[in-house]
Amino acid sequence: LSAPPVAKNASNVAIRTIEVPRDLPTWLQLRDRVIAGLQPTPRPWTTANFQVEMLAKPWWRADRCWIAEVRESAHESPTMIGSVTLAERVGDQVSVPVVHWLIVDPTWRRHGIGRLLMNQLEQAAWEAGHRELQLETHAGWTAAVAFYQSIGYAPVRGLSPR
């Protein structure tokens, strides 16, 4: 990050932090929709998996997990259409902020939702004093790789503090 991210907005889309356990079933359903078309396909998650993979991690903080919601009309409940989490990998000498589980409902892709969520994450990282972010994705998930490259991320090998 070379400068503070510029806030972005999308009409009818609101970004808020996750509320566990209330949002957990909807988040898991969103993840299922997202992974359905991926090759290789990640394993499905249950509430127990979310507990182990997210909540039990020392870096987990609800205020660093955002969801994007859309409200089609004033009378409808909002629909979760995306999410991203700012994780932290701690090594012997360094702590690195990491983009973790950026997911966008397939019907909402190419509407700026991923960029909106990444902007939120980058703002939080900037405010925490970080100037570099890492992310992980499967090289075979070409749409994800292309998205990250389109917003300025580049492939880097061998820098993980693990």
Order of alpha helices (4+ residues) and beta strands (2+ residues): beta-alpha-alpha-beta-beta-beta-alpha-beta-alpha
